[in-house]
Amino acid sequence: MKVKGDKSDVSEKRPYLMNCFFIVGPTAVGKSELAAEVAQRLGAEVVSADAFQIYRGLDLLTAKPDRATLAKAPHHLIDAVPLSEEMNAEKYRAMAGRIIAGDKPVIVVGGTGLYVKALTHGLAKLPGADAKLREKLERATNEELWRSLCALDPAGAEKIDGQNRRRLIRAVEVCLLTGKPFSSQRIEWNQSLPENGLLLSRERIELYARINQRVEEMFAAGVIEEVRAKKNLGPTAEKTLGLREIRALLAGKISQAECIAKIQQLTRRYAKRQLTWFRRQTNFAPLNLSAHRNSEAVEFISQSASRVLARG
């Protein structure tokens, strides 16, 4: 008899977990560098789970790993699709699945929770977009969409960010197309096994300082010109954090100092949401990097990952 959460049950339903180790956490926590070092030690390959680093271009704005980091181990799903292409969790799962199906052990690293969960838990089978309905919903304000979702799916509305327009539209769309609450149509996800991954964090003051510094370095490296040169972005790439603010700067609507401060603030808020999401939606063991030297963290993660990958 198999018990919910039993390892044999999980390996049957989610074969990805057999040769994968997950390193997740908020932006600027140091995931990419640690994952590359661990992969180098273990002879593994790295699969990125980042909704924006998957695009070719906007390297500075999306804080892609530098060449030295990428050289430590084979990396996948960075610079993989053009900026004009729309991406979602289903497309990501298909792309990542083809890589993970190989013989090499894999370190999955990233901060896009839905991409990680698409691998660890699978995806619900929901209806595709309806062009006419989508057009109507696009004309609604966030407040109107929120009121509609509260009426159609009160339980689901409690779990969706009222400012996340894309998710609001999709949730209302699914409710209207199926006649059922969006939240009731999600598959029953088991929790991730704690030993199959780590949730990295840092003390808040340290993480926020790292975020602020990263944004300043991004501007010093030429992110303004990078954004100025990019045209024809698709609907997913258009949501890249900081893009709207730099465009406002280019249009003369705000100063560079205001732009930097705004992006720092938005990034800090994003990091907070990421941590909250991973703590609620996964069961990965926590690792506070503020309590460890880099070498200690690499050693600990390597040992944790090697135990998991050895089973695969």
NORDA-V554616 format. One record per residue. N is the residue number from 1. PSI is psi in whole degrees, -180 to 180 (NA if undefined). NEAR is the number of other C-alpha atoms within 12 Angstrom. D_CENTER is the distance of its C-alpha to the mean C-alpha in Angstrom with 1 decimal. Layout:
<<N;PSI;NEAR;D_CENTER> <N;PSI;NEAR;D_CENTER>>
This chain:
<<1;133;6;35.1> <2;136;11;31.3> <3;143;10;29.7> <4;125;18;26.3> <5;-10;20;23.9> <6;143;17;26.5> <7;-39;24;25.2> <8;-38;18;27.3> <9;-44;19;26.0> <10;-43;25;22.4> <11;-31;26;23.1> <12;-46;17;25.0> <13;-31;21;22.4> <14;77;31;19.3> <15;-19;22;20.8> <16;-33;38;17.5> <17;-13;41;17.9> <18;-31;37;21.2> <19;26;34;20.2> <20;146;45;16.7> <21;134;50;15.6> <22;132;55;12.1> <23;109;50;11.3> <24;167;48;8.5> <25;180;45;8.8> <26;164;39;8.8> <27;144;44;9.2> <28;8;39;12.7> <29;-22;41;13.3> <30;22;37;14.2> <31;-49;42;11.9> <32;-45;42;12.6> <33;-44;32;16.3> <34;-42;41;16.8> <35;-41;48;15.1> <36;-41;38;17.4> <37;-42;34;20.4> <38;-43;41;19.9> <39;-40;41;19.5> <40;-43;26;22.6> <41;-40;22;24.6> <42;0;30;23.9> <43;33;24;24.2> <44;171;33;20.7> <45;154;37;18.3> <46;130;44;14.7> <47;119;45;12.1> <48;140;45;9.0> <49;62;45;5.6> <50;123;43;4.5> <51;-17;40;5.5> <52;-30;45;8.3> <53;-14;39;9.6> <54;-18;40;10.4> <55;149;35;13.2> <56;118;24;16.6> <57;171;30;17.6> <58;42;34;16.5> <59;-42;28;16.1> <60;-46;31;17.1> <61;-34;41;15.2> <62;4;35;11.8> <63;50;37;13.2> <64;151;35;13.3> <65;146;33;15.0> <66;174;18;18.8> <67;-38;15;21.3> <68;-40;15;22.5> <69;-46;23;19.2> <70;-27;27;18.7> <71;-14;17;22.3> <72;-24;25;22.0> <73;156;30;20.6> <74;132;29;19.7> <75;143;38;16.2> <76;154;33;14.7> <77;33;37;12.3> <78;131;34;12.7> <79;39;24;15.2> <80;-24;26;15.4> <81;154;25;15.9> <82;155;25;17.9> <83;-24;29;16.8> <84;-13;21;19.0> <85;136;21;17.2> <86;138;23;15.2> <87;153;31;12.1> <88;177;29;10.8> <89;-34;28;9.6> <90;-45;25;13.3> <91;-42;24;13.6> <92;-45;37;10.7> <93;-40;32;12.3> <94;-43;21;15.6> <95;-47;26;14.9> <96;-36;36;13.3> <97;-38;31;16.2> <98;-34;19;18.8> <99;-45;28;17.8> <100;-25;34;17.5> <101;-9;23;20.9> <102;-175;17;22.6> <103;-19;17;24.7> <104;143;25;22.7> <105;152;36;20.7> <106;137;45;17.0> <107;115;51;14.6> <108;123;50;11.0> <109;134;46;9.0> <110;176;46;5.5> <111;7;40;3.7> <112;101;34;0.7> <113;-42;39;4.5> <114;-32;31;6.3> <115;-42;37;5.8> <116;-45;45;6.9> <117;-27;37;9.4> <118;-33;32;10.6> <119;-43;41;11.8> <120;-25;41;13.2> <121;-13;33;14.8> <122;-175;30;15.2> <123;145;25;15.3> <124;148;21;18.0> <125;103;15;20.6> <126;157;24;20.7> <127;151;20;23.0> <128;173;16;22.0> <129;145;20;22.2> <130;118;20;25.8> <131;-47;13;26.7> <132;-44;12;29.5> <133;-42;20;27.7> <134;-40;23;24.5> <135;-42;14;26.9> <136;-44;16;28.5> <137;-34;30;25.3> <138;-27;22;24.2> <139;-14;15;27.4> <140;152;20;26.8> <141;166;19;25.7> <142;-39;23;22.8> <143;-41;19;25.6> <144;-41;21;27.3> <145;-42;34;24.2> <146;-44;32;23.6> <147;-40;21;27.3> <148;-44;28;27.2> <149;-39;36;24.3> <150;-36;25;26.2> <151;-38;21;29.2> <152;-33;27;27.6> <153;75;29;25.2> <154;-41;22;25.9> <155;-42;16;23.9> <156;-34;29;20.7> <157;-32;30;21.2> <158;-21;17;21.0> <159;1;23;17.4> <160;133;28;16.1> <161;120;22;15.7> <162;-13;24;18.9> <163;-4;17;17.6> <164;88;21;14.7> <165;-42;24;17.1> <166;-44;26;15.2> <167;-37;26;14.6> <168;-48;36;18.2> <169;-45;37;19.7> <170;-41;35;18.2> <171;-45;45;19.2> <172;-41;42;22.7> <173;-47;34;23.0> <174;-41;34;22.5> <175;-45;32;25.0> <176;-36;25;27.5> <177;-33;22;27.3> <178;-20;21;27.7> <179;15;17;29.7> <180;155;23;27.6> <181;140;27;25.1> <182;-43;36;21.5> <183;-28;28;20.7> <184;-12;22;23.6> <185;-1;21;22.2> <186;144;21;19.1> <187;154;16;19.9> <188;105;13;20.8> <189;133;24;18.0> <190;157;25;19.3> <191;148;27;17.6> <192;145;38;16.0> <193;131;32;18.8> <194;-35;27;18.6> <195;-7;29;20.0> <196;5;41;17.4> <197;170;43;14.9> <198;142;41;14.6> <199;109;43;12.7> <200;144;41;13.6> <201;173;37;14.9> <202;164;30;17.8> <203;143;20;20.5> <204;-45;21;19.6> <205;-36;15;22.2> <206;-44;20;21.1> <207;-44;31;17.4> <208;-35;27;18.5> <209;-39;21;21.0> <210;-40;25;18.6> <211;-48;33;16.5> <212;-42;27;19.9> <213;-41;21;21.1> <214;-44;30;18.2> <215;-42;37;18.7> <216;-42;27;22.4> <217;-35;19;22.1> <218;-44;29;20.0> <219;-39;28;22.9> <220;-29;17;25.5> <221;-10;16;24.1> <222;31;19;24.5> <223;-27;33;21.4> <224;-47;32;23.8> <225;-33;21;25.5> <226;-47;23;22.3> <227;-40;33;21.4> <228;-34;22;25.0> <229;-13;16;25.2> <230;127;24;22.4> <231;168;17;23.6> <232;50;17;22.8> <233;142;26;19.1> <234;176;20;17.7> <235;-29;17;16.4> <236;-48;25;12.7> <237;-29;34;13.3> <238;-19;29;15.5> <239;7;22;12.8> <240;130;33;11.8> <241;127;34;12.3> <242;-14;36;15.9> <243;-48;34;17.2> <244;-40;25;19.4> <245;-39;33;20.8> <246;-35;36;21.9> <247;-37;28;23.4> <248;-38;22;25.3> <249;-45;27;26.5> <250;-30;21;27.7> <251;-1;15;29.5> <252;16;13;31.3> <253;-26;15;30.1> <254;161;18;28.8> <255;168;17;29.7> <256;-40;24;27.5> <257;-42;17;27.8> <258;-39;19;26.6> <259;-46;31;23.7> <260;-47;34;22.6> <261;-40;25;23.0> <262;-44;26;21.1> <263;-38;33;18.0> <264;-45;32;18.3> <265;-47;22;18.6> <266;-38;25;15.7> <267;-39;35;13.4> <268;-42;32;15.1> <269;-39;22;14.5> <270;-43;29;10.8> <271;-39;33;10.8> <272;-43;28;13.1> <273;-39;24;11.1> <274;-48;31;8.1> <275;-44;33;11.1> <276;-44;20;12.8> <277;-50;27;10.3> <278;-36;35;10.0> <279;-32;26;13.8> <280;-35;17;14.6> <281;-12;28;12.7> <282;172;35;13.1> <283;25;25;16.1> <284;143;31;15.1> <285;138;27;17.8> <286;149;29;17.2> <287;113;29;18.2> <288;108;28;19.2> <289;-19;29;19.5> <290;-20;21;22.0> <291;3;16;24.4> <292;147;18;24.4> <293;160;14;25.4> <294;-42;21;23.1> <295;-37;16;25.5> <296;-41;18;25.5> <297;-43;30;21.7> <298;-43;31;21.8> <299;-46;21;24.7> <300;-47;26;23.2> <301;-40;41;19.9> <302;-44;32;22.0> <303;-42;23;24.4> <304;-44;30;21.8> <305;-40;41;20.2> <306;-35;32;23.6> <307;-40;21;24.8> <308;-47;30;22.1> <309;-28;32;22.4> <310;-31;22;26.2> <311;-29;20;26.1> <312;NA;23;24.5>>
